[in-house]
Amino acid sequence: MSKKPSKSLAQELDRYIRPFRHDGAGKFHLQDYKTNEKGDLDKETAQEILDANKKRLIAFQEKLYAQDRWSVLIVFQAMDAAGKDSAIKAIFEGINPQGCEVTAFKAPSSKELDHDFLWRHVVALPERGRIGIFNRSHYEECLVTRVHPEILAKEKLPSRLITKNIWRERFEDISAFERYLCRNGTVVLKFFLNVSKEEQRERFLDRLEQPAKQWKFSMDDIKERALWPRYQAVYQDIVRHTATPHAPWYVVPADHKWFARVVIGSVIVAELEKLDLRFPRADKASLAEFENVRKALEAEEKGAKKRAKAKK
């Protein structure tokens, strides 16, 4: 009796990936994606999956770094208190910091404003063999800037370029940028942590009540919360116009942080598996040289032991 073929990692984790993936095929409505989804999991099982994904990620990252061919760009976008920071901490715990870097994009500096809107993101891209994490990203330039037109006015664009088509043009530029990255060996993974307004309120209250978390709270968070419908509409527009087969969006249910981490971690390790990462193999000439070195080291060890014995 023949054995059934074993499932690949991507197949095993597909149930936590496919329902939340949008690659531009078909219509997209943000309201169709539940924020409180938790699949068939409980917290205990979710933690087991998270731990397993951590081990897989550590192994993949080591091969990614050694192979030095691919790079991975991970984009996180979300409303305040959706859990971006804690997700990054939980999922990437134990990763070699030499091969992974997190960049948090704040308000642009005067120098950054003297460049095109993608410039500061380009200079922060991960090198081959490395994972780069954007905590907020180039998408802020058609999100916050769109919700707050006064920010666009500070970007020093020639006035005749600021037309009603500017957001469509930025979507086109971003999609072309991400296609270029993919064609040059950068895997682009984009996550929108989809939290409900009610859950955000609870997390804000939690921050206010716990002294250790109060530093995270800002009155600006409340100002932005008042613009919730506008932000949701813009996020929907962003996903609709920039989700592609080579750089899809993952709309991650974020009301339950533990489930969000399962989804994010599963996507990352499943995509890394597809790269068929391997440690580089030495050529025959190097292997012969290694053998000579091994013999010399072993002879050195024997000599050291012999001298130590003679001294006794």
VOPAGU-2260 file (C-alpha; in pm, 1 decimal, decimal comma):
REM VOPAGU-2260
SITE   aa  ch    i         X         Y         Z
SITE  MET   A    0       0,0       0,0       0,0
SITE  SER   A    1     154,7     328,6    -111,3
SITE  LYS   A    2     192,8     611,9     133,3
SITE  LYS   A    3       9,4     938,1      76,0
SITE  PRO   A    4     248,0    1217,7     -24,7
SITE  SER   A    5     327,4    1438,4     271,9
SITE  LYS   A    6     193,3    1790,8     264,5
SITE  SER   A    7     430,1    2077,0     200,3
SITE  LEU   A    8     458,0    2346,3     465,5
SITE  ALA   A    9     258,2    2585,7     245,6
SITE  GLN   A   10     -22,9    2329,8     215,4
SITE  GLU   A   11     -19,6    2263,3     588,4
SITE  LEU   A   12     -54,3    2632,9     672,0
SITE  ASP   A   13    -287,0    2723,9     383,0
SITE  ARG   A   14    -596,9    2742,9     603,4
SITE  TYR   A   15    -436,6    3034,9     789,5
SITE  ILE   A   16    -323,6    3208,7     470,6
SITE  ARG   A   17    -562,3    3174,2     176,9
SITE  PRO   A   18    -876,2    3325,4     338,9
SITE  PHE   A   19    -689,2    3649,2     407,3
SITE  ARG   A   20    -495,2    3683,4      80,8
SITE  HIS   A   21    -601,4    3927,0    -190,0
SITE  ASP   A   22    -396,6    3939,3    -509,0
SITE  GLY   A   23    -613,1    4177,9    -708,8
SITE  ALA   A   24    -832,6    3910,5    -863,3
SITE  GLY   A   25   -1200,3    3988,3    -818,1
SITE  LYS   A   26   -1361,2    4261,7    -614,3
SITE  PHE   A   27   -1238,4    4370,1    -272,5
SITE  HIS   A   28   -1454,0    4506,9       8,3
SITE  LEU   A   29   -1287,5    4555,8     345,4
SITE  GLN   A   30   -1616,0    4491,5     525,6
SITE  ASP   A   31   -1610,0    4133,4     393,8
SITE  TYR   A   32   -1307,8    4059,4     614,4
SITE  LYS   A   33   -1393,2    3992,1     977,8
SITE  THR   A   34   -1168,2    4152,1    1236,3
SITE  ASN   A   35   -1245,7    3891,1    1505,0
SITE  GLU   A   36   -1177,0    3578,1    1299,3
SITE  LYS   A   37    -983,7    3307,5    1482,9
SITE  GLY   A   38   -1034,6    3007,3    1256,1
SITE  ASP   A   39   -1066,1    2675,1    1433,9
SITE  LEU   A   40    -803,4    2763,5    1693,5
SITE  ASP   A   41    -784,1    2833,7    2062,0
SITE  LYS   A   42    -500,1    3031,4    2220,5
SITE  GLU   A   43    -311,5    2722,3    2333,2
SITE  THR   A   44    -308,0    2565,6    1985,7
SITE  ALA   A   45    -224,0    2901,5    1830,6
SITE  GLN   A   46      80,0    2928,0    2057,1
SITE  GLU   A   47     196,9    2584,6    1942,0
SITE  ILE   A   48     172,1    2696,2    1577,7
SITE  LEU   A   49     350,1    3022,3    1658,5
SITE  ASP   A   50     634,2    2835,1    1830,0
SITE  ALA   A   51     666,5    2592,9    1537,0
SITE  ASN   A   52     671,2    2881,5    1290,6
SITE  LYS   A   53     943,5    3053,4    1493,6
SITE  LYS   A   54    1168,5    2748,6    1461,8
SITE  ARG   A   55    1098,2    2728,8    1090,0
SITE  LEU   A   56    1165,6    3099,3    1045,0
SITE  ILE   A   57    1497,5    3079,5    1230,1
SITE  ALA   A   58    1607,6    2789,1    1007,4
SITE  PHE   A   59    1493,6    2961,3     686,8
SITE  GLN   A   60    1657,0    3289,7     784,1
SITE  GLU   A   61    1991,6    3120,1     840,8
SITE  LYS   A   62    1978,0    2967,0     492,1
SITE  LEU   A   63    1854,9    3294,1     339,3
SITE  TYR   A   64    2154,8    3474,7     487,6
SITE  ALA   A   65    2404,9    3207,0     384,9
SITE  GLN   A   66    2271,7    3175,7      29,7
SITE  ASP   A   67    2282,0    3554,4     -19,1
SITE  ARG   A   68    2052,1    3557,7    -323,5
SITE  TRP   A   69    1703,3    3652,7    -209,2
SITE  SER   A   70    1587,3    3928,9      21,9
SITE  VAL   A   71    1251,1    3966,3     195,2
SITE  LEU   A   72    1059,2    4289,4     252,5
SITE  ILE   A   73     776,1    4266,8     505,8
SITE  VAL   A   74     533,4    4559,5     518,3
SITE  PHE   A   75     304,9    4625,1     815,3
SITE  GLN   A   76      18,6    4874,5     791,4
SITE  ALA   A   77    -257,3    4925,1    1045,4
SITE  MET   A   78    -459,1    5165,5    1252,1
SITE  ASP   A   79    -312,0    5260,6    1590,8
SITE  ALA   A   80    -311,9    4982,8    1853,4
SITE  ALA   A   81    -369,4    4708,6    1596,3
SITE  GLY   A   82     -68,5    4517,3    1729,3
SITE  LYS   A   83     210,2    4573,8    1475,4
SITE  ASP   A   84     489,1    4615,3    1730,8
SITE  SER   A   85     388,3    4317,2    1942,7
SITE  ALA   A   86     344,0    4098,4    1633,4
SITE  ILE   A   87     694,9    4182,8    1512,8
SITE  LYS   A   88     836,1    4106,7    1857,4
SITE  ALA   A   89     648,2    3777,0    1894,5
SITE  ILE   A   90     710,9    3641,0    1544,8
SITE  PHE   A   91    1076,0    3740,2    1504,4
SITE  GLU   A   92    1194,1    3654,7    1854,4
SITE  GLY   A   93    1513,8    3453,6    1828,5
SITE  ILE   A   94    1600,3    3565,7    1474,5
SITE  ASN   A   95    1966,7    3653,3    1422,1
SITE  PRO   A   96    1969,3    4036,4    1429,1
SITE  GLN   A   97    2255,3    4033,5    1179,4
SITE  GLY   A   98    2011,3    3920,3     910,9
SITE  CYS   A   99    1699,0    4116,3    1005,5
SITE  GLU   A  100    1624,4    4486,6    1045,4
SITE  VAL   A  101    1311,9    4679,9    1144,1
SITE  THR   A  102    1256,5    5031,9    1010,5
SITE  ALA   A  103     979,6    5246,0    1158,8
SITE  PHE   A  104     883,1    5536,8     936,9
SITE  LYS   A  105     779,1    5850,9    1120,2
SITE  ALA   A  106     701,1    6195,8     978,9
SITE  PRO   A  107     953,8    6268,6     700,1
SITE  SER   A  108    1254,0    6488,3     777,7
SITE  SER   A  109    1341,1    6802,1     581,3
SITE  LYS   A  110    1601,7    6601,2     388,2
SITE  GLU   A  111    1348,2    6332,0     305,0
SITE  LEU   A  112    1100,5    6595,6     188,5
SITE  ASP   A  113    1362,5    6714,2     -61,2
SITE  HIS   A  114    1337,1    6376,1    -237,2
SITE  ASP   A  115    1060,5    6181,3    -409,5
SITE  PHE   A  116     816,9    6003,1    -179,3
SITE  LEU   A  117     975,7    5659,8    -231,0
SITE  TRP   A  118    1335,4    5768,7    -167,6
SITE  ARG   A  119    1354,0    5708,6     206,1
SITE  HIS   A  120    1199,3    5365,0     163,3
SITE  VAL   A  121    1440,0    5267,2    -113,5
SITE  VAL   A  122    1745,9    5342,7     100,7
SITE  ALA   A  123    1601,5    5122,2     378,6
SITE  LEU   A  124    1543,4    4815,7     158,5
SITE  PRO   A  125    1697,5    4488,4     280,7
SITE  GLU   A  126    2018,8    4363,5     122,6
SITE  ARG   A  127    2034,2    4019,7     -36,0
SITE  GLY   A  128    2021,2    3751,7     229,7
SITE  ARG   A  129    1832,8    3971,0     474,9
SITE  ILE   A  130    1481,5    4034,1     600,6
SITE  GLY   A  131    1366,0    4395,6     616,1
SITE  ILE   A  132    1055,9    4490,5     813,7
SITE  PHE   A  133     877,9    4819,8     744,4
SITE  ASN   A  134     669,5    4926,7    1045,2
SITE  ARG   A  135     451,1    5156,2     837,9
SITE  SER   A  136     582,8    5207,8     490,5
SITE  HIS   A  137     560,5    5374,2     150,9
SITE  TYR   A  138     183,3    5323,7     178,3
SITE  GLU   A  139     166,0    5610,6     428,4
SITE  GLU   A  140     218,0    5835,4     124,3
SITE  CYS   A  141    -128,2    5749,8      -7,0
SITE  LEU   A  142    -287,6    5696,8     335,6
SITE  VAL   A  143    -205,9    5963,2     595,6
SITE  THR   A  144    -113,6    6207,3     321,0
SITE  ARG   A  145    -452,4    6148,8     161,3
SITE  VAL   A  146    -645,0    6183,0     486,3
SITE  HIS   A  147    -445,9    6496,3     574,9
SITE  PRO   A  148    -394,7    6703,5     257,1
SITE  GLU   A  149    -180,0    6954,1     448,6
SITE  ILE   A  150      95,7    6689,8     460,8
SITE  LEU   A  151      97,5    6666,6      82,6
SITE  ALA   A  152     145,5    7044,5      66,4
SITE  LYS   A  153     476,5    7006,4     255,1
SITE  GLU   A  154     621,2    6764,9       0,0
SITE  LYS   A  155     733,5    7047,9    -232,3
SITE  LEU   A  156     575,5    6900,2    -541,1
SITE  PRO   A  157     529,5    7139,2    -834,1
SITE  SER   A  158     170,5    7258,3    -812,5
SITE  ARG   A  159      79,9    7141,4   -1161,2
SITE  LEU   A  160     160,2    6781,4   -1056,4
SITE  ILE   A  161     -93,4    6785,4    -774,5
SITE  THR   A  162    -406,2    6686,9    -962,7
SITE  LYS   A  163    -712,2    6473,4    -895,0
SITE  ASN   A  164    -515,8    6179,7   -1037,9
SITE  ILE   A  165    -228,6    6196,0    -789,7
SITE  TRP   A  166    -345,9    5898,6    -578,2
SITE  ARG   A  167    -403,3    5678,1    -881,4
SITE  GLU   A  168     -56,8    5777,1   -1003,0
SITE  ARG   A  169      96,9    5689,0    -666,5
SITE  PHE   A  170     -73,3    5351,3    -671,8
SITE  GLU   A  171      77,2    5293,3   -1015,8
SITE  ASP   A  172     422,3    5402,7    -896,1
SITE  ILE   A  173     408,1    5177,3    -590,2
SITE  SER   A  174     290,1    4876,8    -792,0
SITE  ALA   A  175     569,7    4933,2   -1046,1
SITE  PHE   A  176     821,2    4970,0    -760,2
SITE  GLU   A  177     711,0    4641,5    -600,9
SITE  ARG   A  178     715,8    4461,5    -936,9
SITE  TYR   A  179    1070,2    4587,1    -989,1
SITE  LEU   A  180    1173,9    4457,4    -645,7
SITE  CYS   A  181    1023,6    4113,5    -714,5
SITE  ARG   A  182    1202,2    4094,6   -1049,7
SITE  ASN   A  183    1528,8    4161,0    -870,1
SITE  GLY   A  184    1498,0    3897,0    -600,3
SITE  THR   A  185    1306,5    4072,2    -322,2
SITE  VAL   A  186    1000,0    3890,3    -189,7
SITE  VAL   A  187     737,2    4150,3     -93,8
SITE  LEU   A  188     490,8    4052,0     182,2
SITE  LYS   A  189     226,7    4309,0     279,3
SITE  PHE   A  190      10,4    4283,5     590,2
SITE  PHE   A  191    -281,3    4504,2     686,1
SITE  LEU   A  192    -373,8    4434,7    1047,4
SITE  ASN   A  193    -750,1    4472,9    1037,7
SITE  VAL   A  194    -867,6    4574,6    1385,7
SITE  SER   A  195   -1218,4    4686,2    1482,8
SITE  LYS   A  196   -1291,9    5027,7    1624,7
SITE  GLU   A  197   -1429,8    4862,3    1938,3
SITE  GLU   A  198   -1112,2    4662,9    1996,4
SITE  GLN   A  199    -899,8    4972,6    1941,1
SITE  ARG   A  200   -1100,7    5148,9    2212,5
SITE  GLU   A  201   -1036,0    4864,5    2456,4
SITE  ARG   A  202    -662,6    4872,7    2383,1
SITE  PHE   A  203    -650,1    5250,8    2429,5
SITE  LEU   A  204    -823,8    5211,4    2766,6
SITE  ASP   A  205    -576,0    4939,8    2860,6
SITE  ARG   A  206    -287,1    5173,9    2780,1
SITE  LEU   A  207    -437,7    5450,4    2991,4
SITE  GLU   A  208    -494,2    5222,1    3289,0
SITE  GLN   A  209    -145,8    5065,0    3296,8
SITE  PRO   A  210     145,6    5297,7    3383,2
SITE  ALA   A  211     387,7    5073,9    3193,3
SITE  LYS   A  212     187,4    5127,6    2874,9
SITE  GLN   A  213      97,0    5495,5    2907,0
SITE  TRP   A  214     403,1    5601,4    2708,3
SITE  LYS   A  215     242,9    5439,7    2403,6
SITE  PHE   A  216     -59,0    5667,4    2421,0
SITE  SER   A  217     -82,5    5999,4    2240,0
SITE  MET   A  218    -366,9    6246,4    2205,8
SITE  ASP   A  219    -300,3    6231,5    1833,1
SITE  ASP   A  220    -429,6    5873,5    1847,4
SITE  ILE   A  221    -769,7    6006,3    1951,8
SITE  LYS   A  222    -766,5    6267,1    1676,0
SITE  GLU   A  223    -694,9    5999,0    1418,5
SITE  ARG   A  224    -962,4    5772,0    1569,1
SITE  ALA   A  225   -1220,3    6040,6    1490,8
SITE  LEU   A  226   -1129,2    5991,6    1123,8
SITE  TRP   A  227   -1189,1    5615,8    1135,7
SITE  PRO   A  228   -1438,3    5596,3     843,0
SITE  ARG   A  229   -1204,0    5796,0     621,7
SITE  TYR   A  230    -907,3    5573,9     703,4
SITE  GLN   A  231   -1109,1    5257,5     638,1
SITE  ALA   A  232   -1218,1    5389,2     298,7
SITE  VAL   A  233    -861,0    5476,9     203,9
SITE  TYR   A  234    -725,9    5139,6     320,1
SITE  GLN   A  235    -988,1    4969,1     104,7
SITE  ASP   A  236    -877,8    5178,9    -192,5
SITE  ILE   A  237    -510,5    5096,8    -129,2
SITE  VAL   A  238    -569,6    4720,8    -122,1
SITE  ARG   A  239    -792,1    4735,6    -428,8
SITE  HIS   A  240    -535,5    4920,4    -637,3
SITE  THR   A  241    -204,8    4771,9    -517,4
SITE  ALA   A  242    -278,7    4402,6    -459,9
SITE  THR   A  243    -107,9    4198,0    -730,1
SITE  PRO   A  244     -12,7    3831,1    -776,5
SITE  HIS   A  245     354,5    3914,5    -713,2
SITE  ALA   A  246     281,1    4140,4    -413,0
SITE  PRO   A  247     -59,6    4049,6    -265,2
SITE  TRP   A  248    -210,4    4198,6      47,8
SITE  TYR   A  249    -291,4    3987,6     352,7
SITE  VAL   A  250    -585,3    4136,3     541,8
SITE  VAL   A  251    -512,7    3996,4     886,6
SITE  PRO   A  252    -788,0    3971,0    1150,5
SITE  ALA   A  253    -633,2    4163,0    1439,9
SITE  ASP   A  254    -890,2    4165,5    1721,0
SITE  HIS   A  255    -723,7    3852,0    1859,3
SITE  LYS   A  256    -349,5    3917,7    1860,4
SITE  TRP   A  257    -265,6    3549,9    1894,8
SITE  PHE   A  258    -452,7    3463,4    1575,2
SITE  ALA   A  259    -300,5    3756,8    1386,0
SITE  ARG   A  260      43,9    3619,5    1472,2
SITE  VAL   A  261     -50,9    3275,4    1341,2
SITE  VAL   A  262    -158,8    3425,2    1008,9
SITE  ILE   A  263     146,3    3649,8     969,8
SITE  GLY   A  264     397,5    3384,2    1073,4
SITE  SER   A  265     234,5    3123,3     849,8
SITE  VAL   A  266     250,5    3351,2     545,5
SITE  ILE   A  267     617,6    3429,6     603,2
SITE  VAL   A  268     739,5    3072,4     649,9
SITE  ALA   A  269     523,7    2941,7     363,9
SITE  GLU   A  270     671,1    3201,1     127,0
SITE  LEU   A  271    1025,2    3129,1     243,7
SITE  GLU   A  272     970,6    2758,5     180,2
SITE  LYS   A  273     888,6    2836,3    -184,0
SITE  LEU   A  274    1236,9    2984,8    -232,7
SITE  ASP   A  275    1397,2    2640,7    -186,1
SITE  LEU   A  276    1667,8    2794,7      31,2
SITE  ARG   A  277    1987,7    2595,3      75,0
SITE  PHE   A  278    2326,7    2636,0     233,4
SITE  PRO   A  279    2587,4    2698,6     -37,6
SITE  ARG   A  280    2792,4    2390,9    -130,4
SITE  ALA   A  281    3169,3    2415,0    -157,7
SITE  ASP   A  282    3331,5    2327,3    -491,6
SITE  LYS   A  283    3573,4    2033,6    -531,0
SITE  ALA   A  284    3882,1    2252,0    -505,6
SITE  SER   A  285    3759,7    2401,7    -178,0
SITE  LEU   A  286    3668,6    2059,2     -39,7
SITE  ALA   A  287    4020,9    1935,3    -110,6
SITE  GLU   A  288    4162,6    2241,8      60,8
SITE  PHE   A  289    3929,1    2190,4     357,1
SITE  GLU   A  290    4054,1    1832,4     389,7
SITE  ASN   A  291    4414,4    1952,9     408,5
SITE  VAL   A  292    4317,9    2209,5     671,6
SITE  ARG   A  293    4130,8    1943,8     870,1
SITE  LYS   A  294    4434,9    1716,2     869,9
SITE  ALA   A  295    4661,1    2003,4     978,2
SITE  LEU   A  296    4427,4    2093,9    1265,7
SITE  GLU   A  297    4402,8    1731,1    1376,7
SITE  ALA   A  298    4784,0    1700,9    1368,9
SITE  GLU   A  299    4805,6    2019,5    1574,6
SITE  GLU   A  300    4562,7    1872,1    1827,5
SITE  LYS   A  301    4764,1    1549,9    1853,9
SITE  GLY   A  302    5085,8    1747,1    1903,6
SITE  ALA   A  303    4929,0    1956,8    2177,9
SITE  LYS   A  304    4806,0    1644,0    2360,1
SITE  LYS   A  305    5148,3    1480,3    2326,0
SITE  ARG   A  306    5324,3    1783,8    2473,1
SITE  ALA   A  307    5075,9    1805,9    2756,2
SITE  LYS   A  308    5130,9    1437,9    2836,7
SITE  ALA   A  309    5510,0    1482,4    2833,4
SITE  LYS   A  310    5486,0    1762,4    3091,3
SITE  LYS   A  311    5308,4    1543,0    3344,1
